[in-house]
Amino acid sequence: MGILGNNNRQKLDRGRNWYVVHTYSGYEDAVRRSLLHRIGSLGMEEIIFDVLVPTYTDVEMKKTKTGVEKKETKKRLFPGYILVDMIVTDESWYIVRNTPHVTGFVGAGNTPVPVSPEEYERLVGKSDAPNKEKFKIDLEEHDLVVVLEGPFAGHDAVVSEIDDEKGKVKVLISVFGRETPMELDHDQLEKK
């Protein structure tokens, strides 16, 4: 009988995979540190390989009196969840499940369901890639704005499209009685 103490339990060893573990929200990094410590102290490095807290960098551009200030903050992609790369055995399941602030594995009952390789790539692709940064733009489509810089400074415009990843805003400016589309940096515009 293993640590889990249930002879009728389906054998959990399914090979090495990534599994999603639910934690108390806000404790993801603490669970990661604690789990890595437990893996080392209990000699489980051969069946529990890595622990990942998926994060992304949130970029906010704010206008200040001296120019534009770029503020970067790390945010959790999935608050309350971490990923664990492991081979599920009775012992590894017990160690992860009984780490402080862990509420359980994502899966059916006591059997963790592995993340498919495609799903893992999609999750990691969203996590902290330098080209995935997003700008916080305090504008919405159809907002009336004033152009602050460039040849159309002082002109009114209407927001038609926002690109958070590039920090660009497409606007419609009235030129010679016709609406002309233009793409500007978000910091060149001010909401009216």
Buried (B, 14 or more C-beta within 10 A) or exposed (E): EBEBEEEEBEEBEBEEBBBBBBBBEEBBBBBBEBBBEBBEEEEBEEBBBEBBBBBBBBBBBEEEEEEEEEEEEEEBBBEBBBBBBBBBBBBBBBBBBEBEBBEEBEBEEBBBEBBEEEEBEEBBEBBBEEEEBBBEBEBEEEBEBBBBEEEBEEBBBBBBEBBBEEBBBBBBBEEEEEEEEBEBBBBBBEEE
